[in-house]
Amino acid sequence: MADRAKSLPKPELSYQRAMALYVVSGRSIVSTVKDCPQAAFVELMRRAARSAKDPDKARKVLDGLSFDQFVDRWYGLLILNQQGATLPVYATEEEARTSDRERLTGYKNDR
């Protein structure tokens, strides 16, 4: 079993990193993936699945996840990434807030 584990590729996104990413949900509420309410996270994943190469396939995989467990959130992000979906995640809280402001106002500050 140990030899098999050594031959498996490492995920592109570590569990710890995934939980620390930021999302913007609901009424412009910024939170980490870990702290995002379950219902809001489900909606974010459903919207992201629409941008996948094969939205039906992505949606079917996501339908099997409840997202109440953090490992489901990580797996959902990995699957959507593999499917080429645009992930609604940000590296920092500031990035998430800036992105949401631009979405709401249509104004992009190119600094």
PDB file as gemmi writes it, atoms N, CA and C in Angstrom:
CRYST1    1.000    1.000    1.000  90.00  90.00  90.00 P 1                      
ATOM      1  N   MET A   1       0.816  -1.188   0.000  1.00  0.00           N  
ATOM      2  CA  MET A   1       0.000   0.000   0.000  1.00  0.00           C  
ATOM      3  C   MET A   1       0.868   1.264   0.000  1.00  0.00           C  
ATOM      4  N   ALA A   2       1.963   1.248   0.762  1.00  0.00           N  
ATOM      5  CA  ALA A   2       2.838   2.410   0.833  1.00  0.00           C  
ATOM      6  C   ALA A   2       3.450   2.720  -0.535  1.00  0.00           C  
ATOM      7  N   ASP A   3       3.801   1.667  -1.300  1.00  0.00           N  
ATOM      8  CA  ASP A   3       4.366   1.884  -2.632  1.00  0.00           C  
ATOM      9  C   ASP A   3       3.348   2.540  -3.552  1.00  0.00           C  
ATOM     10  N   ARG A   4       2.113   2.134  -3.425  1.00  0.00           N  
ATOM     11  CA  ARG A   4       1.051   2.715  -4.260  1.00  0.00           C  
ATOM     12  C   ARG A   4       0.880   4.197  -3.941  1.00  0.00           C  
ATOM     13  N   ALA A   5       0.900   4.550  -2.666  1.00  0.00           N  
ATOM     14  CA  ALA A   5       0.738   5.944  -2.255  1.00  0.00           C  
ATOM     15  C   ALA A   5       1.878   6.807  -2.791  1.00  0.00           C  
ATOM     16  N   LYS A   6       3.075   6.247  -2.856  1.00  0.00           N  
ATOM     17  CA  LYS A   6       4.214   7.000  -3.380  1.00  0.00           C  
ATOM     18  C   LYS A   6       4.058   7.292  -4.864  1.00  0.00           C  
ATOM     19  N   SER A   7       3.331   6.444  -5.577  1.00  0.00           N  
ATOM     20  CA  SER A   7       3.210   6.623  -7.019  1.00  0.00           C  
ATOM     21  C   SER A   7       2.052   7.544  -7.413  1.00  0.00           C  
ATOM     22  N   LEU A   8       1.186   7.863  -6.466  1.00  0.00           N  
ATOM     23  CA  LEU A   8       0.058   8.740  -6.774  1.00  0.00           C  
ATOM     24  C   LEU A   8       0.538  10.181  -6.903  1.00  0.00           C  
ATOM     25  N   PRO A   9       0.007  10.919  -7.864  1.00  0.00           N  
ATOM     26  CA  PRO A   9       0.410  12.327  -7.983  1.00  0.00           C  
ATOM     27  C   PRO A   9      -0.148  13.142  -6.823  1.00  0.00           C  
ATOM     28  N   LYS A  10       0.590  14.148  -6.417  1.00  0.00           N  
ATOM     29  CA  LYS A  10       0.116  15.031  -5.347  1.00  0.00           C  
ATOM     30  C   LYS A  10      -0.948  15.965  -5.925  1.00  0.00           C  
ATOM     31  N   PRO A  11      -1.965  16.290  -5.130  1.00  0.00           N  
ATOM     32  CA  PRO A  11      -2.983  17.223  -5.612  1.00  0.00           C  
ATOM     33  C   PRO A  11      -2.369  18.597  -5.874  1.00  0.00           C  
ATOM     34  N   GLU A  12      -2.932  19.309  -6.842  1.00  0.00           N  
ATOM     35  CA  GLU A  12      -2.418  20.627  -7.182  1.00  0.00           C  
ATOM     36  C   GLU A  12      -2.681  21.654  -6.089  1.00  0.00           C  
ATOM     37  N   LEU A  13      -3.642  21.364  -5.239  1.00  0.00           N  
ATOM     38  CA  LEU A  13      -4.026  22.278  -4.169  1.00  0.00           C  
ATOM     39  C   LEU A  13      -4.052  21.492  -2.860  1.00  0.00           C  
ATOM     40  N   SER A  14      -3.179  21.862  -1.934  1.00  0.00           N  
ATOM     41  CA  SER A  14      -3.149  21.134  -0.660  1.00  0.00           C  
ATOM     42  C   SER A  14      -4.410  21.438   0.143  1.00  0.00           C  
ATOM     43  N   TYR A  15      -4.730  20.526   1.033  1.00  0.00           N  
ATOM     44  CA  TYR A  15      -5.904  20.690   1.888  1.00  0.00           C  
ATOM     45  C   TYR A  15      -5.791  21.981   2.714  1.00  0.00           C  
ATOM     46  N   GLN A  16      -4.634  22.192   3.324  1.00  0.00           N  
ATOM     47  CA  GLN A  16      -4.440  23.370   4.169  1.00  0.00           C  
ATOM     48  C   GLN A  16      -4.581  24.654   3.355  1.00  0.00           C  
ATOM     49  N   ARG A  17      -4.020  24.655   2.173  1.00  0.00           N  
ATOM     50  CA  ARG A  17      -4.107  25.847   1.311  1.00  0.00           C  
ATOM     51  C   ARG A  17      -5.551  26.098   0.898  1.00  0.00           C  
ATOM     52  N   ALA A  18      -6.268  25.049   0.544  1.00  0.00           N  
ATOM     53  CA  ALA A  18      -7.666  25.191   0.131  1.00  0.00           C  
ATOM     54  C   ALA A  18      -8.507  25.801   1.242  1.00  0.00           C  
ATOM     55  N   MET A  19      -8.303  25.344   2.464  1.00  0.00           N  
ATOM     56  CA  MET A  19      -9.105  25.851   3.590  1.00  0.00           C  
ATOM     57  C   MET A  19      -8.800  27.314   3.896  1.00  0.00           C  
ATOM     58  N   ALA A  20      -7.595  27.768   3.530  1.00  0.00           N  
ATOM     59  CA  ALA A  20      -7.176  29.141   3.812  1.00  0.00           C  
ATOM     60  C   ALA A  20      -7.531  30.126   2.702  1.00  0.00           C  
ATOM     61  N   LEU A  21      -7.995  29.637   1.550  1.00  0.00           N  
ATOM     62  CA  LEU A  21      -8.386  30.537   0.467  1.00  0.00           C  
ATOM     63  C   LEU A  21      -9.655  31.287   0.848  1.00  0.00           C  
ATOM     64  N   TYR A  22      -9.878  32.417   0.195  1.00  0.00           N  
ATOM     65  CA  TYR A  22     -11.042  33.244   0.486  1.00  0.00           C  
ATOM     66  C   TYR A  22     -12.084  33.133  -0.615  1.00  0.00           C  
ATOM     67  N   VAL A  23     -13.338  33.258  -0.212  1.00  0.00           N  
ATOM     68  CA  VAL A  23     -14.472  33.264  -1.138  1.00  0.00           C  
ATOM     69  C   VAL A  23     -15.361  34.454  -0.793  1.00  0.00           C  
ATOM     70  N   VAL A  24     -16.169  34.864  -1.774  1.00  0.00           N  
ATOM     71  CA  VAL A  24     -17.154  35.918  -1.554  1.00  0.00           C  
ATOM     72  C   VAL A  24     -18.511  35.280  -1.789  1.00  0.00           C  
ATOM     73  N   SER A  25     -19.334  35.273  -0.754  1.00  0.00           N  
ATOM     74  CA  SER A  25     -20.627  34.602  -0.867  1.00  0.00           C  
ATOM     75  C   SER A  25     -21.763  35.532  -0.482  1.00  0.00           C  
ATOM     76  N   GLY A  26     -22.943  35.078  -0.799  1.00  0.00           N  
ATOM     77  CA  GLY A  26     -24.147  35.784  -0.372  1.00  0.00           C  
ATOM     78  C   GLY A  26     -24.118  37.264  -0.655  1.00  0.00           C  
ATOM     79  N   ARG A  27     -24.309  38.019   0.360  1.00  0.00           N  
ATOM     80  CA  ARG A  27     -24.358  39.478   0.249  1.00  0.00           C  
ATOM     81  C   ARG A  27     -22.974  40.080   0.434  1.00  0.00           C  
ATOM     82  N   SER A  28     -22.066  39.689  -0.427  1.00  0.00           N  
ATOM     83  CA  SER A  28     -20.683  40.179  -0.408  1.00  0.00           C  
ATOM     84  C   SER A  28     -19.963  39.859   0.895  1.00  0.00           C  
ATOM     85  N   ILE A  29     -20.252  38.691   1.445  1.00  0.00           N  
ATOM     86  CA  ILE A  29     -19.596  38.253   2.673  1.00  0.00           C  
ATOM     87  C   ILE A  29     -18.307  37.519   2.296  1.00  0.00           C  
ATOM     88  N   VAL A  30     -17.194  38.017   2.807  1.00  0.00           N  
ATOM     89  CA  VAL A  30     -15.887  37.419   2.539  1.00  0.00           C  
ATOM     90  C   VAL A  30     -15.531  36.507   3.706  1.00  0.00           C  
ATOM     91  N   SER A  31     -15.153  35.282   3.377  1.00  0.00           N  
ATOM     92  CA  SER A  31     -14.734  34.322   4.403  1.00  0.00           C  
ATOM     93  C   SER A  31     -13.751  33.345   3.790  1.00  0.00           C  
ATOM     94  N   THR A  32     -13.111  32.565   4.636  1.00  0.00           N  
ATOM     95  CA  THR A  32     -12.249  31.510   4.115  1.00  0.00           C  
ATOM     96  C   THR A  32     -13.145  30.355   3.657  1.00  0.00           C  
ATOM     97  N   VAL A  33     -12.593  29.490   2.857  1.00  0.00           N  
ATOM     98  CA  VAL A  33     -13.321  28.293   2.426  1.00  0.00           C  
ATOM     99  C   VAL A  33     -13.806  27.536   3.663  1.00  0.00           C  
ATOM    100  N   LYS A  34     -12.957  27.438   4.655  1.00  0.00           N  
ATOM    101  CA  LYS A  34     -13.291  26.697   5.872  1.00  0.00           C  
ATOM    102  C   LYS A  34     -14.455  27.336   6.628  1.00  0.00           C  
ATOM    103  N   ASP A  35     -14.517  28.664   6.655  1.00  0.00           N  
ATOM    104  CA  ASP A  35     -15.532  29.368   7.438  1.00  0.00           C  
ATOM    105  C   ASP A  35     -16.801  29.714   6.657  1.00  0.00           C  
ATOM    106  N   CYS A  36     -16.805  29.456   5.379  1.00  0.00           N  
ATOM    107  CA  CYS A  36     -17.972  29.777   4.547  1.00  0.00           C  
ATOM    108  C   CYS A  36     -19.157  28.890   4.959  1.00  0.00           C  
ATOM    109  N   PRO A  37     -20.345  29.492   5.137  1.00  0.00           N  
ATOM    110  CA  PRO A  37     -21.515  28.663   5.450  1.00  0.00           C  
ATOM    111  C   PRO A  37     -21.754  27.622   4.352  1.00  0.00           C  
ATOM    112  N   GLN A  38     -22.211  26.448   4.763  1.00  0.00           N  
ATOM    113  CA  GLN A  38     -22.385  25.329   3.834  1.00  0.00           C  
ATOM    114  C   GLN A  38     -23.262  25.702   2.640  1.00  0.00           C  
ATOM    115  N   ALA A  39     -24.421  26.292   2.868  1.00  0.00           N  
ATOM    116  CA  ALA A  39     -25.340  26.625   1.771  1.00  0.00           C  
ATOM    117  C   ALA A  39     -24.698  27.599   0.786  1.00  0.00           C  
ATOM    118  N   ALA A  40     -23.952  28.558   1.299  1.00  0.00           N  
ATOM    119  CA  ALA A  40     -23.277  29.529   0.429  1.00  0.00           C  
ATOM    120  C   ALA A  40     -22.189  28.836  -0.387  1.00  0.00           C  
ATOM    121  N   PHE A  41     -21.460  27.906   0.231  1.00  0.00           N  
ATOM    122  CA  PHE A  41     -20.403  27.200  -0.491  1.00  0.00           C  
ATOM    123  C   PHE A  41     -20.987  26.320  -1.590  1.00  0.00           C  
ATOM    124  N   VAL A  42     -22.106  25.669  -1.302  1.00  0.00           N  
ATOM    125  CA  VAL A  42     -22.778  24.845  -2.316  1.00  0.00           C  
ATOM    126  C   VAL A  42     -23.130  25.699  -3.527  1.00  0.00           C  
ATOM    127  N   GLU A  43     -23.669  26.878  -3.286  1.00  0.00           N  
ATOM    128  CA  GLU A  43     -24.050  27.770  -4.395  1.00  0.00           C  
ATOM    129  C   GLU A  43     -22.824  28.225  -5.187  1.00  0.00           C  
ATOM    130  N   LEU A  44     -21.742  28.542  -4.504  1.00  0.00           N  
ATOM    131  CA  LEU A  44     -20.504  28.930  -5.193  1.00  0.00           C  
ATOM    132  C   LEU A  44     -20.003  27.800  -6.096  1.00  0.00           C  
ATOM    133  N   MET A  45     -20.048  26.579  -5.606  1.00  0.00           N  
ATOM    134  CA  MET A  45     -19.584  25.435  -6.386  1.00  0.00           C  
ATOM    135  C   MET A  45     -20.499  25.181  -7.586  1.00  0.00           C  
ATOM    136  N   ARG A  46     -21.792  25.337  -7.401  1.00  0.00           N  
ATOM    137  CA  ARG A  46     -22.721  25.143  -8.523  1.00  0.00           C  
ATOM    138  C   ARG A  46     -22.467  26.165  -9.625  1.00  0.00           C  
ATOM    139  N   ARG A  47     -22.247  27.415  -9.219  1.00  0.00           N  
ATOM    140  CA  ARG A  47     -21.960  28.454 -10.220  1.00  0.00           C  
ATOM    141  C   ARG A  47     -20.636  28.175 -10.922  1.00  0.00           C  
ATOM    142  N   ALA A  48     -19.641  27.758 -10.169  1.00  0.00           N  
ATOM    143  CA  ALA A  48     -18.326  27.465 -10.755  1.00  0.00           C  
ATOM    144  C   ALA A  48     -18.410  26.287 -11.721  1.00  0.00           C  
ATOM    145  N   ALA A  49     -19.247  25.301 -11.427  1.00  0.00           N  
ATOM    146  CA  ALA A  49     -19.385  24.123 -12.296  1.00  0.00           C  
ATOM    147  C   ALA A  49     -19.859  24.516 -13.692  1.00  0.00           C  
ATOM    148  N   ARG A  50     -20.610  25.583 -13.788  1.00  0.00           N  
ATOM    149  CA  ARG A  50     -21.095  26.041 -15.110  1.00  0.00           C  
ATOM    150  C   ARG A  50     -19.952  26.450 -16.034  1.00  0.00           C  
ATOM    151  N   SER A  51     -18.803  26.820 -15.456  1.00  0.00           N  
ATOM    152  CA  SER A  51     -17.674  27.257 -16.282  1.00  0.00           C  
ATOM    153  C   SER A  51     -16.722  26.114 -16.627  1.00  0.00           C  
ATOM    154  N   ALA A  52     -17.013  24.908 -16.179  1.00  0.00           N  
ATOM    155  CA  ALA A  52     -16.151  23.748 -16.446  1.00  0.00           C  
ATOM    156  C   ALA A  52     -16.213  23.353 -17.918  1.00  0.00           C  
ATOM    157  N   LYS A  53     -15.188  22.629 -18.380  1.00  0.00           N  
ATOM    158  CA  LYS A  53     -15.166  22.131 -19.763  1.00  0.00           C  
ATOM    159  C   LYS A  53     -16.398  21.283 -20.042  1.00  0.00           C  
ATOM    160  N   ASP A  54     -16.763  20.456 -19.086  1.00  0.00           N  
ATOM    161  CA  ASP A  54     -17.948  19.605 -19.198  1.00  0.00           C  
ATOM    162  C   ASP A  54     -18.821  19.866 -17.967  1.00  0.00           C  
ATOM    163  N   PRO A  55     -19.671  20.907 -18.025  1.00  0.00           N  
ATOM    164  CA  PRO A  55     -20.469  21.292 -16.862  1.00  0.00           C  
ATOM    165  C   PRO A  55     -21.333  20.165 -16.298  1.00  0.00           C  
ATOM    166  N   ASP A  56     -21.889  19.327 -17.164  1.00  0.00           N  
ATOM    167  CA  ASP A  56     -22.725  18.226 -16.673  1.00  0.00           C  
ATOM    168  C   ASP A  56     -21.922  17.242 -15.835  1.00  0.00           C  
ATOM    169  N   LYS A  57     -20.733  16.906 -16.298  1.00  0.00           N  
ATOM    170  CA  LYS A  57     -19.866  15.984 -15.562  1.00  0.00           C  
ATOM    171  C   LYS A  57     -19.462  16.593 -14.221  1.00  0.00           C  
ATOM    172  N   ALA A  58     -19.079  17.861 -14.242  1.00  0.00           N  
ATOM    173  CA  ALA A  58     -18.685  18.539 -12.996  1.00  0.00           C  
ATOM    174  C   ALA A  58     -19.856  18.578 -12.018  1.00  0.00           C  
ATOM    175  N   ARG A  59     -21.024  18.880 -12.508  1.00  0.00           N  
ATOM    176  CA  ARG A  59     -22.215  18.955 -11.659  1.00  0.00           C  
ATOM    177  C   ARG A  59     -22.530  17.594 -11.041  1.00  0.00           C  
ATOM    178  N   LYS A  60     -22.378  16.522 -11.821  1.00  0.00           N  
ATOM    179  CA  LYS A  60     -22.650  15.179 -11.303  1.00  0.00           C  
ATOM    180  C   LYS A  60     -21.691  14.809 -10.173  1.00  0.00           C  
ATOM    181  N   VAL A  61     -20.423  15.157 -10.327  1.00  0.00           N  
ATOM    182  CA  VAL A  61     -19.452  14.871  -9.268  1.00  0.00           C  
ATOM    183  C   VAL A  61     -19.797  15.680  -8.026  1.00  0.00           C  
ATOM    184  N   LEU A  62     -20.125  16.949  -8.210  1.00  0.00           N  
ATOM    185  CA  LEU A  62     -20.441  17.805  -7.068  1.00  0.00           C  
ATOM    186  C   LEU A  62     -21.720  17.365  -6.363  1.00  0.00           C  
ATOM    187  N   ASP A  63     -22.658  16.793  -7.118  1.00  0.00           N  
ATOM    188  CA  ASP A  63     -23.915  16.338  -6.521  1.00  0.00           C  
ATOM    189  C   ASP A  63     -23.685  15.270  -5.462  1.00  0.00           C  
ATOM    190  N   GLY A  64     -22.581  14.568  -5.542  1.00  0.00           N  
ATOM    191  CA  GLY A  64     -22.279  13.528  -4.564  1.00  0.00           C  
ATOM    192  C   GLY A  64     -21.611  14.050  -3.297  1.00  0.00           C  
ATOM    193  N   LEU A  65     -21.384  15.357  -3.243  1.00  0.00           N  
ATOM    194  CA  LEU A  65     -20.706  15.956  -2.089  1.00  0.00           C  
ATOM    195  C   LEU A  65     -21.687  16.798  -1.280  1.00  0.00           C  
ATOM    196  N   SER A  66     -21.544  16.780   0.028  1.00  0.00           N  
ATOM    197  CA  SER A  66     -22.456  17.569   0.869  1.00  0.00           C  
ATOM    198  C   SER A  66     -21.865  18.922   1.257  1.00  0.00           C  
ATOM    199  N   PHE A  67     -20.556  19.040   1.219  1.00  0.00           N  
ATOM    200  CA  PHE A  67     -19.822  20.246   1.579  1.00  0.00           C  
ATOM    201  C   PHE A  67     -19.956  20.633   3.047  1.00  0.00           C  
ATOM    202  N   ASP A  68     -20.551  19.771   3.849  1.00  0.00           N  
ATOM    203  CA  ASP A  68     -20.548  20.037   5.292  1.00  0.00           C  
ATOM    204  C   ASP A  68     -19.238  19.559   5.908  1.00  0.00           C  
ATOM    205  N   GLN A  69     -18.564  18.646   5.215  1.00  0.00           N  
ATOM    206  CA  GLN A  69     -17.237  18.190   5.625  1.00  0.00           C  
ATOM    207  C   GLN A  69     -16.196  18.983   4.832  1.00  0.00           C  
ATOM    208  N   PHE A  70     -15.148  19.428   5.496  1.00  0.00           N  
ATOM    209  CA  PHE A  70     -14.136  20.236   4.812  1.00  0.00           C  
ATOM    210  C   PHE A  70     -13.438  19.473   3.700  1.00  0.00           C  
ATOM    211  N   VAL A  71     -13.307  18.163   3.865  1.00  0.00           N  
ATOM    212  CA  VAL A  71     -12.671  17.368   2.810  1.00  0.00           C  
ATOM    213  C   VAL A  71     -13.514  17.409   1.531  1.00  0.00           C  
ATOM    214  N   ASP A  72     -14.842  17.515   1.663  1.00  0.00           N  
ATOM    215  CA  ASP A  72     -15.709  17.658   0.487  1.00  0.00           C  
ATOM    216  C   ASP A  72     -15.428  18.973  -0.234  1.00  0.00           C  
ATOM    217  N   ARG A  73     -15.189  20.015   0.528  1.00  0.00           N  
ATOM    218  CA  ARG A  73     -14.895  21.327  -0.080  1.00  0.00           C  
ATOM    219  C   ARG A  73     -13.584  21.253  -0.853  1.00  0.00           C  
ATOM    220  N   TRP A  74     -12.597  20.630  -0.238  1.00  0.00           N  
ATOM    221  CA  TRP A  74     -11.299  20.469  -0.899  1.00  0.00           C  
ATOM    222  C   TRP A  74     -11.450  19.648  -2.174  1.00  0.00           C  
ATOM    223  N   TYR A  75     -12.131  18.526  -2.068  1.00  0.00           N  
ATOM    224  CA  TYR A  75     -12.326  17.653  -3.230  1.00  0.00           C  
ATOM    225  C   TYR A  75     -13.101  18.386  -4.329  1.00  0.00           C  
ATOM    226  N   GLY A  76     -14.126  19.132  -3.953  1.00  0.00           N  
ATOM    227  CA  GLY A  76     -14.897  19.899  -4.940  1.00  0.00           C  
ATOM    228  C   GLY A  76     -14.024  20.899  -5.683  1.00  0.00           C  
ATOM    229  N   LEU A  77     -13.168  21.597  -4.961  1.00  0.00           N  
ATOM    230  CA  LEU A  77     -12.261  22.555  -5.599  1.00  0.00           C  
ATOM    231  C   LEU A  77     -11.282  21.844  -6.530  1.00  0.00           C  
ATOM    232  N   LEU A  78     -10.754  20.684  -6.095  1.00  0.00           N  
ATOM    233  CA  LEU A  78      -9.836  19.915  -6.939  1.00  0.00           C  
ATOM    234  C   LEU A  78     -10.518  19.462  -8.226  1.00  0.00           C  
ATOM    235  N   ILE A  79     -11.734  18.943  -8.105  1.00  0.00           N  
ATOM    236  CA  ILE A  79     -12.470  18.460  -9.274  1.00  0.00           C  
ATOM    237  C   ILE A  79     -12.755  19.596 -10.241  1.00  0.00           C  
ATOM    238  N   LEU A  80     -13.230  20.712  -9.713  1.00  0.00           N  
ATOM    239  CA  LEU A  80     -13.531  21.843 -10.594  1.00  0.00           C  
ATOM    240  C   LEU A  80     -12.272  22.368 -11.267  1.00  0.00           C  
ATOM    241  N   ASN A  81     -11.168  22.363 -10.545  1.00  0.00           N  
ATOM    242  CA  ASN A  81      -9.902  22.787 -11.143  1.00  0.00           C  
ATOM    243  C   ASN A  81      -9.503  21.842 -12.278  1.00  0.00           C  
ATOM    244  N   GLN A  82      -9.640  20.535 -12.047  1.00  0.00           N  
ATOM    245  CA  GLN A  82      -9.323  19.554 -13.088  1.00  0.00           C  
ATOM    246  C   GLN A  82     -10.240  19.703 -14.295  1.00  0.00           C  
ATOM    247  N   GLN A  83     -11.465  20.136 -14.053  1.00  0.00           N  
ATOM    248  CA  GLN A  83     -12.446  20.309 -15.128  1.00  0.00           C  
ATOM    249  C   GLN A  83     -12.289  21.659 -15.838  1.00  0.00           C  
ATOM    250  N   GLY A  84     -11.302  22.445 -15.427  1.00  0.00           N  
ATOM    251  CA  GLY A  84     -11.047  23.727 -16.084  1.00  0.00           C  
ATOM    252  C   GLY A  84     -12.027  24.823 -15.709  1.00  0.00           C  
ATOM    253  N   ALA A  85     -12.687  24.672 -14.581  1.00  0.00           N  
ATOM    254  CA  ALA A  85     -13.653  25.679 -14.142  1.00  0.00           C  
ATOM    255  C   ALA A  85     -12.941  26.901 -13.566  1.00  0.00           C  
ATOM    256  N   THR A  86     -13.607  28.024 -13.618  1.00  0.00           N  
ATOM    257  CA  THR A  86     -13.119  29.225 -12.971  1.00  0.00           C  
ATOM    258  C   THR A  86     -13.503  29.129 -11.504  1.00  0.00           C  
ATOM    259  N   LEU A  87     -12.502  29.032 -10.652  1.00  0.00           N  
ATOM    260  CA  LEU A  87     -12.766  28.851  -9.225  1.00  0.00           C  
ATOM    261  C   LEU A  87     -12.987  30.203  -8.551  1.00  0.00           C  
ATOM    262  N   PRO A  88     -14.019  30.298  -7.721  1.00  0.00           N  
ATOM    263  CA  PRO A  88     -14.330  31.558  -7.050  1.00  0.00           C  
ATOM    264  C   PRO A  88     -13.537  31.729  -5.756  1.00  0.00           C  
ATOM    265  N   VAL A  89     -12.222  31.575  -5.846  1.00  0.00           N  
ATOM    266  CA  VAL A  89     -11.379  31.653  -4.648  1.00  0.00           C  
ATOM    267  C   VAL A  89     -10.280  32.691  -4.857  1.00  0.00           C  
ATOM    268  N   TYR A  90      -9.820  33.228  -3.732  1.00  0.00           N  
ATOM    269  CA  TYR A  90      -8.805  34.274  -3.755  1.00  0.00           C  
ATOM    270  C   TYR A  90      -7.743  33.973  -2.710  1.00  0.00           C  
ATOM    271  N   ALA A  91      -6.520  34.377  -2.985  1.00  0.00           N  
ATOM    272  CA  ALA A  91      -5.403  34.093  -2.084  1.00  0.00           C  
ATOM    273  C   ALA A  91      -5.469  34.909  -0.798  1.00  0.00           C  
ATOM    274  N   THR A  92      -5.987  36.127  -0.884  1.00  0.00           N  
ATOM    275  CA  THR A  92      -6.038  36.991   0.288  1.00  0.00           C  
ATOM    276  C   THR A  92      -7.435  37.581   0.467  1.00  0.00           C  
ATOM    277  N   GLU A  93      -7.695  38.042   1.667  1.00  0.00           N  
ATOM    278  CA  GLU A  93      -8.975  38.694   1.953  1.00  0.00           C  
ATOM    279  C   GLU A  93      -9.099  39.982   1.131  1.00  0.00           C  
ATOM    280  N   GLU A  94      -8.004  40.709   0.994  1.00  0.00           N  
ATOM    281  CA  GLU A  94      -8.018  41.949   0.214  1.00  0.00           C  
ATOM    282  C   GLU A  94      -8.379  41.678  -1.253  1.00  0.00           C  
ATOM    283  N   GLU A  95      -7.792  40.633  -1.824  1.00  0.00           N  
ATOM    284  CA  GLU A  95      -8.117  40.250  -3.207  1.00  0.00           C  
ATOM    285  C   GLU A  95      -9.607  39.961  -3.359  1.00  0.00           C  
ATOM    286  N   ALA A  96     -10.168  39.243  -2.406  1.00  0.00           N  
ATOM    287  CA  ALA A  96     -11.582  38.889  -2.455  1.00  0.00           C  
ATOM    288  C   ALA A  96     -12.445  40.138  -2.372  1.00  0.00           C  
ATOM    289  N   ARG A  97     -12.107  41.039  -1.468  1.00  0.00           N  
ATOM    290  CA  ARG A  97     -12.889  42.272  -1.322  1.00  0.00           C  
ATOM    291  C   ARG A  97     -12.785  43.141  -2.569  1.00  0.00           C  
ATOM    292  N   THR A  98     -11.585  43.252  -3.129  1.00  0.00           N  
ATOM    293  CA  THR A  98     -11.377  44.045  -4.343  1.00  0.00           C  
ATOM    294  C   THR A  98     -12.164  43.459  -5.508  1.00  0.00           C  
ATOM    295  N   SER A  99     -12.107  42.158  -5.664  1.00  0.00           N  
ATOM    296  CA  SER A  99     -12.824  41.491  -6.741  1.00  0.00           C  
ATOM    297  C   SER A  99     -14.327  41.714  -6.615  1.00  0.00           C  
ATOM    298  N   ASP A 100     -14.841  41.643  -5.398  1.00  0.00           N  
ATOM    299  CA  ASP A 100     -16.273  41.839  -5.184  1.00  0.00           C  
ATOM    300  C   ASP A 100     -16.675  43.269  -5.494  1.00  0.00           C  
ATOM    301  N   ARG A 101     -15.860  44.241  -5.094  1.00  0.00           N  
ATOM    302  CA  ARG A 101     -16.155  45.654  -5.412  1.00  0.00           C  
ATOM    303  C   ARG A 101     -16.208  45.858  -6.912  1.00  0.00           C  
ATOM    304  N   GLU A 102     -15.244  45.274  -7.623  1.00  0.00           N  
ATOM    305  CA  GLU A 102     -15.208  45.408  -9.083  1.00  0.00           C  
ATOM    306  C   GLU A 102     -16.434  44.754  -9.711  1.00  0.00           C  
ATOM    307  N   ARG A 103     -16.850  43.618  -9.172  1.00  0.00           N  
ATOM    308  CA  ARG A 103     -18.032  42.929  -9.697  1.00  0.00           C  
ATOM    309  C   ARG A 103     -19.280  43.778  -9.492  1.00  0.00           C  
ATOM    310  N   LEU A 104     -19.391  44.382  -8.322  1.00  0.00           N  
ATOM    311  CA  LEU A 104     -20.584  45.166  -7.995  1.00  0.00           C  
ATOM    312  C   LEU A 104     -20.639  46.504  -8.720  1.00  0.00           C  
ATOM    313  N   THR A 105     -19.475  47.144  -8.892  1.00  0.00           N  
ATOM    314  CA  THR A 105     -19.460  48.485  -9.478  1.00  0.00           C  
ATOM    315  C   THR A 105     -19.113  48.490 -10.957  1.00  0.00           C  
ATOM    316  N   GLY A 106     -18.485  47.417 -11.424  1.00  0.00           N  
ATOM    317  CA  GLY A 106     -18.026  47.394 -12.813  1.00  0.00           C  
ATOM    318  C   GLY A 106     -16.762  48.190 -13.004  1.00  0.00           C  
ATOM    319  N   TYR A 107     -16.218  48.714 -11.927  1.00  0.00           N  
ATOM    320  CA  TYR A 107     -15.009  49.528 -11.974  1.00  0.00           C  
ATOM    321  C   TYR A 107     -13.814  48.710 -11.548  1.00  0.00           C  
ATOM    322  N   LYS A 108     -12.785  48.723 -12.385  1.00  0.00           N  
ATOM    323  CA  LYS A 108     -11.562  48.012 -12.056  1.00  0.00           C  
ATOM    324  C   LYS A 108     -10.446  49.025 -11.889  1.00  0.00           C  
ATOM    325  N   ASN A 109      -9.863  49.048 -10.717  1.00  0.00           N  
ATOM    326  CA  ASN A 109      -8.758  49.936 -10.432  1.00  0.00           C  
ATOM    327  C   ASN A 109      -7.466  49.233 -10.843  1.00  0.00           C  
ATOM    328  N   ASP A 110      -6.859  49.675 -11.927  1.00  0.00           N  
ATOM    329  CA  ASP A 110      -5.647  49.036 -12.437  1.00  0.00           C  
ATOM    330  C   ASP A 110      -4.384  49.458 -11.706  1.00  0.00           C  
ATOM    331  N   ARG A 111      -4.521  50.272 -10.712  1.00  0.00           N  
ATOM    332  CA  ARG A 111      -3.406  50.746  -9.866  1.00  0.00           C  
ATOM    333  C   ARG A 111      -2.246  51.158 -10.711  1.00  0.00           C  
TER     334      ARG A 111                                                      
END                                                                             
